[in-house]
Amino acid sequence: MEKLILGLDIGGTKTGVVLGDRGGRVLERAEFATRTERGFKATFAELCERIADVRTRGEQAGRIAGAISVSIGGPLEIERGVIHSPPNLPGWDDIPLKQMLAERFGLPVYVEHDGNAGALAEWYFGAARGARNVIFLTMGTGCGAGLILNGELYRGTCDLAGEVGHIRLAETGPVAYGKAGAWEAFCGGAGIARLAVQRFPTRWKDGDVTAKSLAQLARAGDDNARVVLQEVGRHLGRGLAMLVDLLNPEVIVIGGLAVRLGDLVLGPAREELQREALPAAVAACRVVPAGLGETLGDVAAVCAAIRALGGPLYEP
């Protein structure tokens, strides 16, 4: 009998727990609001409760978990599974998550940066299947990237490859990673909301607006919302241009908000990319929303274990 995978998709806004297989199928699922203000201990306690629940439901159906797989934002030490204060998980300071989960559940645990896990998911099962050079960009609460280069996952010297949210795109703007104008400040969900408040302070205050509500307003013809999302798209395109000129990928897959915002953001992003990057590199590269759509986080959650167990049940 195939041993299945308990996958954890730990984000700053929500956390998903799934039971899946090496074919990327999700068989059981639970989700809860992360509520980072509670701190690590309370969040970890609820996480363990949900893992136990999903594991029990699986066992009742004859589905036995053989590993735990984690997708989580960095910075982190991937092999050791130690989490080092991700911006969107305050209080997760030097947390030996891999060891804690292994001791609690008695299963092997594999941990991966969420950008890398998303890249693997889209490469194995989504819009990047068949490509050799892939950039996957997360657009969730924060912003990061995963890189598949020459058919291999690239993590960098100390597991920090892909931390594109830290790159400064402008001298002024919303703040992320402790600096104004960082890529995450313009293209992460929290940053998009702050950008709307900065650009239209007489209309919106902190807490009044989200990326989702901006998309709804823009689709209804709201000029202010469209202006904000066009600016987000332009900054996204400038960041993409740097990656295209540097890495010359075949495809850039953008997950999360890009799936929900669609051409409201991807349209101006592609235009900016055309203006900023080398024409031949642009011509060789597709920029597409995640092929897995809203299921991306669930599938990415099991991909650390899929990779460790030898990859999917076919060649990507």
N, C-alpha and C positions, 0 to 999 in steps of 0.2 A: 504494500500500500504506500502510495506517495505521501511523504510528510509535507504538510502544508506550512505556511508562513504567517505568523502574526506580524502585521505591518503597522507601524506607528508613524503618523504624519503629524509632527508636533510643530505648530505655528503660533505666532503671537496672538492671533485672534481665535482660532479654533484648533482642536486636536481631533484627528480621526484614528480609530483603531479598526483594523480589518483582518480578516482571515482570507488569504489568497493562495494561489498556486504559481508555479513557474511559467505558466502560460499567460500570466497577467490577469487571470480571472479573480474577481472578488466574490467570495462566497458568504461571508458574514461581515457586518459593519456596525459600528457605533461612533458617535460623535459627541463632543461636549465643548462648551466655550472655555478657552484656556484661562481667561481671567487672571492675567499675570499679576495683578495687584495683590493676589493672595500670597504670592511668594512660591518658592520651589516646593516646599514640603507639602503644602495643601494640593498643589497641582499634581505632584507625583503620586500622592495618595489616591486622587480621583483617577489618574491614568491607570494605576494598578487595578483599581476596581473594574474599570472598563475592559482591560485586558483579560482579567479573570472571567468576566461575563461573556466576552466574545469567544474565549477559549472553551468555556463550558457549553455554550450553544453549539459550537462546532463539534465537540465530542458527542453531544446528544444526537447529532446527525451522522456520527461515524467519521468525522473529519478531525484528524489528529495533527496538532501543530508540532513541528520539529525544529523550529527556529523563530527568533524574533528579529525583525528588521526595522531600523529606525531611519526616518528622514527628518532632519532638523537643521535649522539655520546655524551658520558659523559666527564666530570662529570656534573651531573644535579640533581636537586631535582624533583623526578618524579611526586609526587602528586601535588605539587605547579606549576610544569612546568617551573622551572627557570633553565636557562642554565648557567653553570659556567666555561667559558673559555676552551672549548674542544681544544685539541692540533691542530686539523685539521680545526678549525673554529676560527682563530684569530680575535679578536675584539668582539666576542660573550661573553661579560663579564657581568655576573649577569643579563641576559636578561629574563624578565618575559614573555616568549613566549606564554604560555598558556593564560594568561590574554590578551595579545595583539591580539591574533587571535580571542579570544572569543568576544572582543569588536569590532573588525573589521567586523566579519562575523555573529555574533549573533547566534552561534551554540555552543553546549557543545564541549569542547576540551579535548582530552586525549593524554598524552605525555608518551613516553616510550624510554628507552635506546635502541639504535639500536641493541645491542647484545641480549637484552631481546626480542625485537620485532622479530628478526630473529629466535630466539629459538621458540617463539610461532608459527611463520609461518611454520617452519619445523615440529613442533609437531602437529599442527592442520592439515596441508595439504601436508607435504613433507616426507622426508626420516626418520623422527623420529615418525611417527604415530604408536600408540600402545605401545610406550616405556614409562617407568615410570621415568627413570633417564637419562637425556639428557644433553649433553654439545653442545652448538652451538658456533662455533668460526667464527668471522668475519675476513676476509682478504681483506680489501679494502684499501683506502688510509692509514688507521690506522689498529689497531688490538684490538679486544675485544672479550668478551664471554658473552653468556647468559646461565642460568642454570635452568633446570627443575628438581627438586629433589622430589622424592616420589609423582610425579604427580602434583607438584605445582611450579609456577614461584618463584624463590628465588632472591630477590633483595639485601639482606644484611641489616645491621643495619642502614646505612645512604645512601642507594642506590648505593653503590660502589662495590657490588659483581660483579665479572666478568671483572674487569679492568686488565686483564692479560697482556695487552700491557706494563704495568708499571713494570712487573717482570724483574729483571736483569738476563740474561742467561749467560753472559760472561763479563769479566773485560774490554775487549776492543771491538770495533766494531762501527758501525754507531750509531748515537745518536737519541733517541726519549724520550719524557717526560723529557728532560734535562739530561739524563744519557746515557753513552755509553753502548752498549751491552744489551739494553732493548729488550724484546721480540718483541715489535712493530718495533724496529729498524731493526730486521732481517726479519720479516714476514709481515709487512705492505708494501703496494705498494711503498710509498716514500722511505722506508728503503731499500727495495730490490734494487732500483735504486742506492742509495748511496753506498750500499755494492758492487755493480759492479764497481763503480768508485774507491772505496778503494782497491779492489782486483786487478784491472787492470787499474791503472792510466795512463799508456801510451796509452791505447786504448780508454778509455771513460773519458769524463769530465762531470761535472754537466750539466744536461739538454740534454745530448747526448743519454740517454738510459732510458727505462721504463721497468716495469715488463712485459708488453705485448711484447715489442720488444725483450726482452731476451727470452721469450717463442718461438717466431718465429725463432730466431737465433738457439736456442737449438734444435728445431725440424728439422732444416735444417742441423744439425750436427756440429754446432759451439762449439768447445771445451771450450772456455772461458765462454760462456753463460751456458753451462752445469755445469761447476765447480761452478758458482755462485748459480744456482738453486739447486744443490745438497747440498750446504752449507745451503741455506734457508731451505731445507727439513730436514736436520739434526737438526737445531735449532727448527724448528716446532715440530719435534718428541720429543726433550727433554722437551719442554713445555708441550706437550700432556702427556708425561710420568708422570710429576708432577700431572697433573689433574687426570689421571687414578688412580695413587696410592692414591690420596687424596679422590676422590669422587666415584670411582668404578662405572662408568656409563655403561649403556647398549650400547650407541651409541654416537659417537662424529661426528657431522655434521659440515663441513667446507664450508663456502660460499665465494662468491667473486672470488678472484684470484685462489682459489683451483679448482673452476669449470673450469677456463680457462687454468690453468697450468697442471691440471690432474696429471698423474703419474710422470711427471718431478719433482714435489715437493712431492706428496703424497707417491711415492715409497720410497725415502730415509727417509721420516718421519715415515712410518710404520716400516722400519728396525730399526731406532733409538728407536722407542717406544718399540719394542721387546727386544732390548738390555737393556733399562733403567728401565722399569716398572716391577712390579710383574707378573710372568707368568700367574697366574690364573686370575688376573684382565685384562690382555691383551686379554686372550682367551675369556673373557666374553663381550668384547667391539668391536663393529664395528667402523671403521673410514671411513667415506664416504663423497664425495662431496654433496653439497646441492641438494636435490631432485627437488627443484623448479628451479634450474639452474639460467638463466639470469632473470627470473621473480621474484626472491626472494625479491629484494628490494621493488618492487611494492606491493607484497602480505604482506610483513612485515609492510609496511606503514599503512595498515588498521588494524593491529592486536592489537594495544593499545585499539582501540574502540571495536573491537570484544570481547576482554577479558572483558572490562568494561560492555559490554552489555549482558554478560552471556556466552560467548564462541561461537564457531562455531555452525552450525546448526546440529551437530552430536557430539557424544563423541569422543575425540581424542584417 
